[in-house]
Amino acid sequence: MTALEFLVLALAGTVAGSPSLFLRGVSPDNTCGTTGNGGNPSAYTCPADLPCCSVNGWCGSTGDYCLTSNGCQAGFGTCEQDGNPPTGSSDDGNSGTGLCGPDNGNVLRNNPSIVRTKLGQVEYGGPGVYSCVNPGDVALTYDDGPASYTNDLLDLLKKYNAKATFMITGNNNAKGEIDDAAFPWVSTIKRMYADGHQIASHTWSHADLCKITSAQRRDEMYKLEMAIRNIIGVIPTYMRPPYSSCTAECGCEDDMKALGYSIIYFDLDTADYLHDSPTEIQQSKDIVDQSISAKPATTDNFLVIGHDIHQQTVYNLTEYMLQKFQGKKMVTVGECLGDPRANWYRADARTTLG
């Protein structure tokens, strides 16, 4: 094979054991790889002094960045097998698994060292929870926030003396990291907590948990835990998988059990994400009406999913539901499962339950 023929095959990605070649620039900001700045196959590679690209897209030279077992991205730098990992400290506040430094407790942002004892009777991991247990309870849940509409939603819930559960993401839809003071989310989440709503996990970046590795699943959970800890001092024990994707086959159920999470689904899907316009939101209202009509009086409870990132959900559908469910008890998921508030959260070594 001539050199030219080899180059053509390599560019086509057909050389056995070799990734396709791309014109990749050296990182100007220590981000790299498919999860770093750019998030595409031609994203940045790492410079010689920080040669390893971590699973989360940061360049570095310690084991957090370089070990293949930690998810080092070989296509964007050098990686090392387990054994004697390099050691060192961060110069820029970033570690291979997140942020570190005094603003983050001088630990990795997604430090997995929290004691995860079993709290309460709601199952951890497993096939998940789809319905409430108490007749007459309605648990409204909102995924993907906080968002620009969330404070208005909190006002509305307060008006009706209703509680809800917020399945929070850490950084998706270009909203910025929830514990970054440059964004308004810290005060919004503190208000949720102070108003008596339940805060639960919806992962850091809204990743499909069955399409990533076990290490990446844990990282998605750890990152959000530490961000929520930075805001309200505790971490949740309830979670909802993005896309309802968390099976035994992919290992997600066991990972959530090991991390101490109850997996929460729903039995009333408003499909609000499909009908976010004034002319279409009636279809979500019809779904609510049909669900109410179909429920027998003996199991007259509902675990409802909506999204506070959608305008029509906040300013139209939610009040409609609150009016339709008048006479029922509007509660958090924990309450509708008979689980005391003390079990909804756990502390790490530096915090006490609030």
SVG drawing of the C-alpha trace seen along z (x, -y; Angstrom):
<svg xmlns="http://www.w3.org/2000/svg" viewBox="-65 -37 69 44">
<polyline fill="none" stroke="black" stroke-width="0.4" points="0.0,0.0 1.3,-3.4 1.5,-6.3 -1.3,-8.0 -3.5,-4.9 -3.0,-4.6 -3.9,-8.2 -7.1,-7.9 -8.2,-4.8 -7.4,-6.5 -9.4,-9.5 -12.3,-7.3 -12.0,-5.6 -11.4,-2.2 -8.0,-1.3 -8.6,1.5 -8.3,0.2 -7.8,-3.4 -10.3,-6.2 -11.1,-8.5 -8.7,-11.4 -10.0,-15.0 -8.4,-18.4 -8.4,-19.1 -6.9,-22.1 -5.0,-22.2 -7.3,-23.5 -7.0,-27.2 -9.0,-26.8 -8.2,-23.3 -11.5,-21.9 -11.3,-18.9 -13.1,-16.0 -16.7,-15.2 -17.8,-16.5 -15.6,-19.6 -15.9,-22.8 -17.4,-22.0 -18.8,-18.6 -18.1,-17.1 -15.5,-14.8 -13.3,-17.7 -13.2,-19.3 -10.0,-20.2 -7.1,-18.0 -5.0,-18.5 -1.6,-20.4 1.7,-18.7 1.8,-19.9 -1.8,-18.7 -1.9,-15.7 -5.0,-13.8 -8.6,-14.5 -11.0,-13.5 -14.4,-11.9 -15.9,-15.4 -13.8,-17.2 -11.0,-18.8 -7.3,-18.6 -5.0,-17.5 -2.2,-15.2 -3.4,-13.3 -5.2,-10.0 -8.6,-11.7 -7.8,-12.7 -5.5,-10.0 -6.8,-6.6 -8.9,-4.7 -11.0,-3.4 -12.0,-7.0 -13.1,-7.5 -10.1,-9.2 -10.8,-10.1 -8.0,-8.6 -9.0,-10.3 -8.2,-13.7 -5.0,-13.1 -3.0,-10.4 -4.5,-7.9 -3.0,-5.4 -4.1,-2.0 -4.6,-1.5 -1.5,-0.9 0.5,-3.8 -1.5,-6.9 0.1,-10.3 -0.5,-12.6 -0.7,-16.4 -2.9,-19.3 -5.0,-21.6 -3.8,-25.0 -7.2,-26.1 -9.8,-24.8 -10.8,-21.9 -10.3,-18.3 -10.9,-15.4 -14.3,-14.8 -15.4,-18.4 -14.5,-21.6 -12.4,-21.8 -10.9,-24.5 -12.2,-26.6 -15.5,-27.5 -16.3,-23.8 -15.1,-22.7 -11.6,-21.9 -12.8,-18.6 -13.8,-17.2 -17.1,-18.6 -18.5,-15.2 -16.9,-13.6 -18.4,-10.1 -17.5,-9.8 -21.0,-10.4 -22.3,-7.7 -25.3,-6.2 -27.2,-4.3 -30.8,-3.2 -33.4,-5.8 -37.0,-4.8 -39.0,-2.1 -39.2,-3.4 -37.1,-1.1 -33.7,-2.2 -33.0,-1.2 -35.1,1.6 -37.9,1.1 -38.9,-2.2 -42.1,-3.8 -45.0,-4.7 -47.8,-5.7 -48.7,-7.1 -49.9,-4.9 -52.3,-7.2 -55.8,-7.7 -56.7,-11.3 -53.0,-12.4 -51.8,-14.2 -48.0,-14.6 -47.2,-17.2 -43.6,-16.8 -41.7,-19.1 -38.6,-18.0 -35.6,-19.8 -35.7,-23.0 -35.1,-25.4 -35.9,-27.7 -37.0,-31.3 -40.7,-30.4 -40.0,-28.5 -40.4,-31.4 -43.8,-32.2 -44.7,-28.5 -43.7,-28.7 -46.0,-31.8 -48.9,-29.8 -48.3,-26.8 -48.2,-29.0 -51.5,-30.6 -53.2,-27.2 -51.3,-26.0 -50.0,-23.1 -46.7,-21.3 -44.8,-19.8 -41.5,-17.9 -38.9,-19.4 -36.7,-17.0 -33.7,-19.3 -30.9,-19.1 -27.5,-20.7 -26.7,-22.2 -28.8,-21.6 -30.6,-23.7 -27.7,-26.2 -29.0,-27.5 -25.6,-27.4 -24.6,-25.5 -27.2,-25.7 -24.8,-26.6 -23.0,-29.3 -23.7,-32.7 -23.7,-34.3 -27.1,-32.7 -30.4,-33.1 -30.9,-29.4 -29.4,-29.4 -32.2,-31.7 -34.8,-29.7 -33.8,-26.4 -33.4,-27.8 -37.0,-29.1 -38.3,-25.7 -36.7,-24.1 -37.9,-26.9 -41.5,-26.7 -41.6,-23.0 -41.4,-21.5 -39.3,-18.4 -36.1,-18.6 -35.0,-15.5 -32.3,-14.6 -32.8,-14.5 -29.0,-14.1 -26.4,-16.8 -26.8,-17.1 -30.0,-15.2 -28.0,-12.2 -29.7,-9.0 -28.4,-6.8 -28.6,-3.6 -26.4,-5.0 -23.4,-5.8 -21.1,-3.8 -21.6,-3.0 -18.8,-5.5 -20.4,-8.2 -23.8,-7.5 -22.3,-8.0 -20.6,-11.1 -23.9,-12.5 -25.4,-11.9 -22.3,-13.0 -22.1,-16.4 -25.7,-17.2 -25.4,-16.1 -22.6,-18.5 -24.3,-21.4 -27.5,-20.9 -25.4,-20.5 -23.7,-23.8 -27.1,-25.4 -29.3,-23.8 -26.7,-21.8 -28.1,-18.4 -28.5,-16.0 -31.6,-14.2 -32.5,-10.5 -35.1,-10.6 -34.4,-10.8 -36.1,-10.5 -34.1,-9.2 -34.1,-11.4 -36.2,-9.8 -37.4,-7.3 -34.3,-5.3 -32.9,-3.3 -33.1,0.5 -31.7,3.5 -30.2,4.7 -28.0,1.6 -27.0,1.6 -28.7,-1.6 -31.0,-0.2 -28.2,1.3 -26.2,-1.9 -29.1,-3.9 -29.5,-1.4 -25.8,-1.6 -26.0,-5.4 -29.1,-5.4 -31.7,-6.7 -35.4,-5.9 -36.3,-5.9 -39.5,-7.8 -41.6,-7.5 -45.3,-8.6 -48.8,-7.4 -50.1,-10.6 -48.0,-11.9 -49.4,-15.3 -47.2,-15.2 -46.8,-19.0 -43.5,-18.9 -45.5,-18.1 -48.1,-20.8 -46.3,-23.9 -48.5,-26.5 -51.8,-28.2 -53.5,-26.3 -52.2,-22.9 -52.1,-22.8 -55.7,-21.8 -54.5,-18.3 -52.6,-18.1 -55.7,-19.2 -57.7,-16.5 -55.1,-13.9 -55.6,-15.1 -59.4,-14.9 -59.3,-11.4 -57.0,-10.2 -59.3,-11.6 -62.3,-9.9 -60.5,-6.6 -59.3,-6.3 -61.5,-4.3 -62.3,-6.0 -60.4,-3.4 -57.1,-4.4 -57.9,-8.0 -54.3,-9.3 -52.0,-10.6 -48.3,-11.0 -48.1,-13.6 -45.2,-14.6 -44.8,-18.1 -41.9,-20.4 -41.3,-23.9 -39.2,-24.8 -42.4,-25.1 -44.4,-28.3 -47.8,-26.8 -47.2,-24.3 -46.5,-27.1 -49.0,-29.7 -51.9,-27.5 -51.8,-23.8 -50.7,-23.9 -53.6,-26.1 -56.0,-24.0 -54.7,-20.9 -54.9,-22.6 -58.5,-23.5 -59.4,-20.1 -57.8,-18.4 -59.5,-20.6 -60.5,-18.6 -57.5,-16.4 -54.2,-16.8 -51.5,-18.4 -48.3,-16.8 -44.7,-16.0 -43.7,-12.6 -42.3,-11.7 -45.6,-12.5 -47.6,-10.6 -45.4,-7.5 -45.8,-8.0 -42.1,-8.8 -41.2,-11.4 -39.3,-14.5 -36.2,-13.4 -35.8,-10.6 -35.9,-12.8 -32.3,-14.0 -29.0,-12.9 -26.1,-14.9 -22.4,-14.7 -19.6,-14.9 -19.8,-18.7 -23.5,-19.3 -26.5,-18.6 -30.0,-18.0 -32.0,-21.2"/>
</svg>
